[in-house]
Each structure stands twice: as C-alpha cells, then as structure tokens.
Amino acid sequence: MSLSGRPQGEARNAKSDDADLDTQILHIEQRLILREENMRRKARQLSTRVNHALRPARMLWPLAGMAAAAAAGFGLYMLWRGRRDPAPPPSGPAGPGLAAESSAISWVRLLPLAWPLLPQRWRARVSPTTASAAMSIGLPLLEGLLSRRHSAADLKTMAKVDLARFSGTWYVVASLPVHGWRAAQAAQAAQAAQAAAESSASGTSGTSEASEASEASEASKAPQASPAASRWQLTLRRDGFLDLASDDAADALMLPVPGSSGAKFKMTRWPDWLRLLPWAWQDQWVLHVDDNCSEAVLGSPNRRELRLLSRHPSLPEPRLAALIQMAQDRGFAVQRLRFHNAG
C-alpha cells in the first residue's frame, strides 16, 4: 500500500499544481485585458478632450481676439506716427488714382452688414455693446490703413533711370524727416564742443578759458546753422544692385524693383541676417532726374521721406525752388524741409 499510495499522492499534487498554474495564467490574462481596456479608455478620453479643445468654434474667438488686439495696436501706432510726422494728401484736383482709392476701400463700410449673417451661437457670446465698440473703433482703423496703402497710387516717378549715370557722388541739399537734420545738427554741436575742449586743454590761461567757455555757452544758446550737406556715394554692382555709402548713416543696399526701369528701389540698412524681414526694407522712388543727371529728387510713396540731391554741395536758388515746387505738387510737406548749406 505504501508503494502504491506514493505515486497516487504525487499525481494529485501534480494536478493541483497544474490547476494553480492555470489559475495564475488566467488571472494574469484578465489583468492584461483590464489594463489594455483602461489604456484604450484613457486614449479615447484624451482624444475627445483634444478634439473638444481644438474645435474651430473654440479656437475662433481667441484667435479673433489676438488679431483684433494686434490690429488695434498697429492702428494706434500708425495714428501716433501720422500725428508725429503728418503726410498731407496730394494737392490739386482729384484724379483717377484718388477715385480708384475711394472705390477700393468702400467695401470696408459694408462689414457691419455681415454681423446678422453670423451663426446665432457666435453672436450670443458677444454683447451688443462690445460688437458696437469693435465696429466703431476697428472699421475706421482698417479704413485708414487701407487708405494709407493706396495713397501712393498717384505718385508719379521717372519713366526710366539709367543706373550707370545715376551712380556716383551725390549731396543731400535738403531732406525730410526732421530727425535726420536734428541728428546732424547735434553732431556738429558735439564736434564744436570737442574742438573747444581741446583748445582749452592746450595750455591757455584761465581768463581765456573762461572767455571761451562763455562764448561756447552763448553759441549753444544761439540758433544753430544748417548742417553740411551729406555726401552719398552710389556704386553700381554687377548684379544690378546699388551700394550706398553716406556720411551721416550706416551703409545701405538699394535693390531696383523689377519692372520699374530703375525708378523704384527697395533700400535697407539692416544686416544681412535680418534682411529677410519685410519691415527691414524701405521704398525709395526716383521722382525726378534732369537730363544731365546733375540733380534728383528721391521720395517715399507714403510721402514721409524726401531728399533733394545734387552733384554739388549746393544748388542754385532757381533750381532749388523748382525742385521744392515739384515736391509740393506731389504732396510732400515741403514747409518742413531742412536745408543743408544749399541755395
């Protein structure tokens, strides 16, 4: 019995061990299935939250708010800049350019009519007071920006400019804006003060130093003379671009606008790695060049910048008056011109 009972006990133990192993495997499989179901449920919940957060209706208002804030800030900056440096409209009767401008911006006044066409759930989220304030403030800003953009349509330039003859040495005998003239004036005052300091430090007596100091103070209080004409050196490159070296500013690069026959340029003084930015470039248009290429008028299409150029540091009075009259006829604020030892 003992010999036959031992194998039977071992068999029972083996069966129980197999049952326990199957039970453990079953529990492990059930845990894996539950874990996988939990992961799928969490993934579905996360996907639902992302889709809910990225719905166009929810993204529309934050984007619209940021765009409105940016437009309002830019519009206020343009209004502030216009008050600081106003550019009057062109004088004379309205021509086809101005008629095209008024027709081009007339659609702005029709934007309030689109408010009832918006979905009800969108209009319910904005109070009538907010919508009215946005319309009353945003539409004039938008119309003003568009009118500034189209105001250069009637600014007439030269039909063709020979860049080979246009290059060379020029002198800026008169210019806008005012801050360039003030900067040159301050530079001359600083040079005069430095020269007076050097002369006083060269061993003069105390009385002479006091007299020189009083003369310098009186000279600083007196009206300053016009600064000297700035010299421009234009060099035509093989690729058709122009290098500009001037006395009162950093070197610049002037790119002829394609299709303008050399009458329109894009100018920048920014470094190479920043020239990809659109606001790094300024428009400079050639409004006049005489047959001998001895005088020229450069201006910006927004009529904020103007330069009267001459091959010599000064211009005869009749020619200077003729160029000033030409700039005034084209809408530039010639009453604020600053002359640089010209006339």
C-alpha atoms as one frame of an Amber mdcrd trajectory, in Angstrom:
protein
   0.000   0.000   0.000   2.774   2.380   0.771   4.433   1.718  -2.548   1.216
   2.125  -4.494  -0.030   5.152  -2.492   3.024   7.321  -3.180   2.518   7.649
  -6.881  -1.141   8.484  -6.319  -0.256  11.346  -3.948   2.322  12.686  -6.354
  -0.278  12.621  -9.149  -2.751  14.564  -7.019  -0.090  17.107  -6.176   0.819
  17.458  -9.842  -2.821  18.042 -10.771  -3.239  20.665  -8.079  -0.047  22.389
  -9.236  -1.357  22.441 -12.829  -4.681  23.888 -11.649  -2.889  26.592  -9.677
  -0.710  27.463 -12.708  -3.761  27.693 -14.975  -5.497  29.906 -12.447  -2.470
  32.219 -12.243  -2.251  32.421 -16.027  -5.965  33.201 -16.206  -5.586  35.968
 -13.612  -2.626  37.428 -15.496  -4.560  37.408 -18.761  -7.513  39.098 -17.098
  -5.257  41.790 -15.627  -3.670  42.392 -19.045  -7.077  42.676 -20.651  -8.231
  45.144 -17.995  -5.043  47.185 -18.379  -5.442  47.297 -22.141  -9.066  48.372
 -21.794  -8.053  51.101 -19.344  -5.390  52.357 -21.743  -7.867  52.432 -24.614
 -10.406  54.273 -22.493  -7.846  56.873 -21.435  -6.704  57.301 -25.036 -10.309
  57.858 -26.144 -10.842  60.382 -23.361  -7.656  62.235 -24.271  -8.617  62.281
 -27.944 -12.062  63.574 -27.053 -10.598  66.357 -24.916  -8.145  67.375 -27.654
 -10.864  67.436 -30.292 -13.109  69.385 -27.964 -10.393  71.930 -27.221  -9.332
  72.307 -30.865 -12.784  72.764 -32.308 -12.932  75.747 -34.725 -15.679  77.368
 -32.710 -13.472  77.404 -29.607 -10.328  78.483 -31.410 -12.074  81.218 -33.354
 -12.605  83.637 -30.514  -9.084  83.561 -29.016  -7.583  83.983 -32.484 -10.034
  86.747 -33.311  -9.237  88.484 -30.030  -5.493  88.340 -30.636  -5.926  89.576
 -34.204  -8.149  92.439 -33.063  -5.650  93.425 -30.348  -2.782  93.344 -32.837
  -4.749  95.376 -35.392  -5.750  97.920 -32.763  -2.170  98.282 -31.564  -0.849
  98.687 -35.093  -3.594 101.162 -35.926  -2.845 103.266 -32.848   0.839 103.217
 -33.739   0.075 104.393 -37.265  -2.166 107.156 -35.935   0.531 108.237 -33.483
   3.114 108.190 -36.237   0.818 110.182 -38.503   0.356 112.875 -35.847   4.068
 112.955 -35.174   5.013 113.188 -38.836   1.867 114.066 -40.816   1.827 113.431
 -44.535  -0.707 115.665 -46.285  -2.674 114.344 -49.230  -1.629 115.386 -52.713
  -2.692 118.896 -53.671  -4.732 119.664 -56.733  -7.907 118.178 -58.152  -8.747
 114.569 -57.557  -7.638 112.356 -60.374  -8.259 108.753 -61.418  -5.910 107.499
 -58.710  -7.950 109.023 -55.899 -11.199 107.765 -57.409  -9.786 104.261 -57.555
  -8.684 104.620 -53.942 -12.176 105.574 -52.702 -13.783 102.735 -54.617 -11.190
 100.269 -53.340 -11.985 100.943 -49.673 -15.755 101.364 -49.921 -16.311  97.693
 -49.028 -14.989  98.333 -45.515 -18.165 100.225 -44.635 -20.234  97.173 -45.587
 -18.629  94.930 -42.951 -21.263  95.685 -40.249 -23.867  94.157 -42.549 -22.165
  90.769 -42.104 -22.980  90.685 -38.368 -26.550  89.317 -38.756 -25.210  86.622
 -41.097 -23.015  85.085 -38.401 -24.279  81.967 -36.557 -26.509  82.593 -33.567
 -24.182  80.778 -31.151 -21.362  83.134 -32.138 -23.435  86.296 -31.771 -24.773
  85.099 -28.406 -21.268  85.141 -26.937 -20.664  88.820 -27.778 -22.690  91.573
 -26.206 -24.130  94.272 -28.489 -22.065  96.906 -26.676 -18.815  95.072 -27.394
 -19.747  94.497 -31.017 -20.693  98.160 -31.482 -17.438  99.346 -29.886 -15.394
  96.992 -32.044 -17.130  98.193 -35.189 -16.832 101.869 -34.318 -13.132 101.619
 -33.474 -11.888  98.841 -35.750 -13.508  99.935 -39.007 -12.014 103.464 -39.048
  -8.600 101.999 -38.261  -8.927  99.476 -41.068 -10.133 102.117 -43.489  -7.273
 104.407 -42.512  -4.698 101.669 -43.038  -6.118 100.816 -46.442  -6.219 104.457
 -47.460  -2.561 104.852 -46.484  -1.712 101.798 -48.525  -3.467 103.118 -51.626
  -2.334 106.748 -51.236   0.859 106.099 -53.229  -1.011 105.115 -56.387  -0.853
 108.628 -57.850   2.799 109.386 -57.006   4.474 109.752 -60.371   8.055 108.589
 -60.868  10.518 108.791 -63.713   9.727 106.570 -66.673  13.296 105.254 -66.815
  16.525 105.853 -64.904  19.957 104.935 -66.237  21.596 103.385 -63.187  25.090
 103.720 -64.652  24.665 107.508 -64.921  22.687 107.713 -61.683  25.527 106.160
 -59.676  28.367 108.281 -58.379  28.603 111.084 -55.832  25.524 112.985 -54.668
  24.930 115.613 -51.980  21.709 115.808 -49.968  20.964 119.542 -50.055  17.518
 119.238 -48.410  15.695 116.402 -46.674  12.762 115.101 -44.704  12.161 113.946
 -41.969  13.214 116.406 -39.295  15.070 113.978 -37.036  17.858 113.498 -39.587
  18.530 117.228 -39.611  18.469 117.372 -35.815  20.896 114.481 -35.590  23.322
 116.189 -37.965  22.889 119.438 -36.032  23.687 117.680 -32.758  26.754 116.061
 -34.310  28.079 119.452 -35.412  27.451 120.910 -31.938  29.315 117.991 -30.364
  32.242 118.485 -32.735  32.371 122.197 -31.882  32.309 121.424 -28.160  35.094
 118.867 -28.558  37.229 121.344 -30.511  36.692 123.986 -27.817  37.685 121.490
 -25.112  40.848 120.505 -26.962  41.847 124.132 -27.500  41.236 124.954 -23.833
  43.350 121.975 -22.751  46.325 123.032 -24.870  47.761 125.357 -22.198  45.759
 128.587 -22.383  45.341 130.890 -19.393  42.370 130.843 -17.023  40.952 134.089
 -18.403  41.000 132.831 -21.952  39.413 129.566 -20.822  36.583 131.447 -19.129
  36.009 133.602 -22.196  35.988 130.545 -24.436  33.526 128.797 -22.124  31.216
 131.824 -22.159  31.445 132.035 -25.935  30.649 128.331 -26.225  27.622 128.721
 -23.951  26.374 131.711 -25.954  26.903 129.799 -29.186  24.917 126.854 -27.815
  22.025 129.176 -26.963  22.066 130.860 -30.376  20.151 129.306 -33.315  22.183
 126.629 -34.993  23.068 126.878 -38.659  22.002 124.252 -41.142  24.258 121.192
 -41.147  26.524 120.470 -44.053  25.185 118.536 -46.999  25.538 114.810 -46.536
  27.546 113.083 -49.232  26.194 109.937 -50.864  28.333 107.560 -52.849  26.325
 105.205 -55.069  28.202 102.274 -56.603  26.552 100.112 -59.264  27.334  96.424
 -58.810  27.474  93.733 -61.455  24.219  92.196 -60.235  22.380  95.493 -60.797
  22.180  96.487 -57.126  23.478  99.771 -55.734  25.732 100.131 -52.692  25.109
 103.359 -50.777  27.779 104.870 -48.534  26.833 108.089 -46.720  28.480 110.367
 -44.193  25.637 110.566 -41.683  24.278 106.999 -41.627  25.252 103.367 -41.990
  25.894 101.885 -45.403  22.822 100.728 -47.284  21.840  98.452 -50.143  19.419
  99.591 -52.845  17.609  96.996 -54.958  15.845  98.143 -58.137  12.236  96.993
 -58.193  11.636  94.672 -61.180   9.570  96.334 -63.889  10.235  99.895 -62.683
  13.080 100.593 -65.177  15.333 101.757 -62.343  12.853 104.352 -60.987  11.904
 102.463 -57.809  14.200 100.991 -55.180  13.993  98.922 -52.029  16.576 100.235
 -49.568  17.816  98.676 -46.328  20.463  99.474 -43.760  19.865  96.294 -41.751
  22.464  93.497 -41.535  22.324  90.561 -43.918  20.781  88.112 -41.463  17.820
  90.450 -40.821  17.040  91.384 -44.419  14.536  88.564 -44.735  12.140  90.567
 -42.566   9.661  92.590 -44.657   9.954  95.715 -42.480  13.726  95.821 -42.998
  13.169  97.442 -46.402  12.035 100.959 -47.288  10.682 102.278 -50.566  12.715
 104.956 -52.315  11.372 106.257 -55.609  13.153 108.477 -58.104  10.705 111.316
 -58.734  12.981 113.479 -60.876  16.350 113.366 -62.622  17.407 116.021 -65.100
  18.937 115.279 -68.496  22.478 115.944 -67.285  21.931 113.775 -64.172  23.077
 116.681 -62.025  20.023 116.916 -59.762  17.489 114.414 -58.484  14.530 114.052
 -56.148  14.025 110.888 -54.093  10.899 110.262 -52.049   8.970 107.531 -50.313
   5.490 106.580 -51.560   3.954 107.441 -48.181   5.404 110.966 -48.576   7.208
 110.852 -45.238  10.740 110.936 -46.648  12.123 113.305 -49.247  15.640 114.108
 -50.400  16.802 116.712 -52.882  20.087 115.581 -54.402  22.748 117.471 -56.304
  26.127 116.632 -57.722  27.496 119.651 -55.818  27.152 120.628 -52.135  24.718
 123.402 -53.107  22.116 124.185 -55.742  21.370 127.484 -57.465  18.361 129.230
 -55.991  16.136 128.884 -59.100  16.754 125.132 -59.386  16.218 124.594 -55.663
  12.920 126.474 -55.821  11.853 124.408 -58.839  12.562 121.118 -57.028  10.710
 122.309 -53.933   7.695 123.256 -56.045   7.798 119.841 -57.739   7.775 118.080
 -54.353   4.932 120.281 -53.107   2.833 119.485 -56.168   3.235 115.796 -55.395
   2.007 116.095 -51.832   5.171 116.386 -49.719   5.302 118.653 -46.657   7.927
 120.993 -48.090   7.322 123.511 -45.285   9.229 121.144 -43.009  12.206 120.685
 -45.305  15.605 121.185 -43.725  18.291 122.632 -45.958  21.924 121.615 -45.755
  24.097 124.535 -46.850  22.133 124.779 -50.078  20.981 127.749 -52.123
